[in-house]
Amino acid sequence: MTIEEHIKEMLTYKDGKLYWKNRVGFQAYLNGKEAGGYDKNGYIRLRVNKTLMFSHRVIYFLHYGCWPRQIDHKNRIKDDNRIENLRACTASENRTNVVNKTNQSIYGRNVSKKSHTGKYRVRLTKFGKEIHIGEFEELELAQLVASEAREKYYGEWAYDY
């Protein structure tokens, strides 16, 4: 039995969670129970046919029948595995939707202040390349330009938070 057949046979999806089904023998007590547990990074993982897998990848497979290279959680919540929150993506798109201190300065996302000029600089990264948008006297204008640049370069991946 392939891993895909095993997944379809042994797991069912409901409201963003996976549940065991068709377990027999000493593992029959697992039927109807939620599959998996949290890893140290906050993702849900489970063991399927001796293979450790991310729950969101299994859920995506169950719905679409394929294994994309990467899957993004739209709302950035690692354990929110509702199918409407999951989308296939490239590595670059996935990095765009990451919450961390490096993409959020005290001036706003993609805005920094140049110490020697006092101007606010707007720049972002696309496909690993830094794009310089411009420098501005007023913070509010720099933040607005940064938001518009994210919309232009990132499209549906543009977030102001």
Order of alpha helices (4+ residues) and beta strands (2+ residues): alpha-beta-beta-beta-beta-beta-alpha-beta-beta-alpha-beta-beta-beta-alpha
